[in-house]
């Protein structure tokens, strides 16, 4: 895949400005003690009260520029699939500044935030070349030992149809102190996985996805920094892995309007022979869900979830 033009940066100014605010927020909170476990107030914890008190963020933004959309669609592997439309998963590009705005209202150190998964539901096609109406809200804040779990919902639509794409973004803040011990719940038998298709990640895909979305966390594109991280090397954005897997399913005609995945293990860069797998239709549960996963070398699972 050819390199993307650095001129795409001009389309990412809202996210870059949010990143600067996050940096300042991080410096300020580095001088403060880390928040400890919240106290309960009757039946409500401080985390629950915080979630209730953070007001939603609403925006009306200009339609994404055609240059950015075309490069995004090409990177996703979806060329010629969205004539006059935006991919529903492109929500990652315009939602990040709103999510950042909500996170900045929380008392947690943003350097400790981890993206853990995404749920996406398409209520209708998202037209191109029209202003987008956005609403981001904190759906839930849940505290567990050593971790604060946050779910943010982002609704994308137009003036005529305000709810076309609904995204639930799952994040966690790591806190100092002991964490809950890992348990090994009884697992259901693995389905007879069907391979829907394959994709691979190149060494520069982290930088490409950063140029397309504005998420410039250096673990995705800067080797020296990434090698000092817990991953010991560059890894692809979790949302990037989701996007490429989503388009494999779409190209292969797997029907779904709703998909929900968790980022189990980052995809290292580069990485070959990534297999998007779904459970047989016969294994669909009573609510219409089918299991899916993204498997890599030695059957490592990078994404795990379900669709319907």
Secondary structure, 3 states (H helix, E strand, C coil): CCCCCHHHHHHHHHHHHHHHHHHHHHHHHHCCCCCCCCCEECCEEHHHHHHHHCCCEEEEECCCCHHHHHHHHHHHCCCCCCCCEECHHHHHHHHHHHHHHHHCCCCCCHHHEEEEEEEEEECCCEECCCCEEEEEEEEEEEEECCEEEEEEEEEEECCCCCCCEEEEEEEEEECCCCCCCCCCCCCCCCCCCEEEEEEEECCCHHHHHHHHHCCCCHHHCCHHHHHCCCCCCCECCHHHHHHHHHHHHHHCCCCCCEEEEEECCCCECCEEEEEEEECCHHHCCCCCCEEEEEECHHHCEEEEEEEC
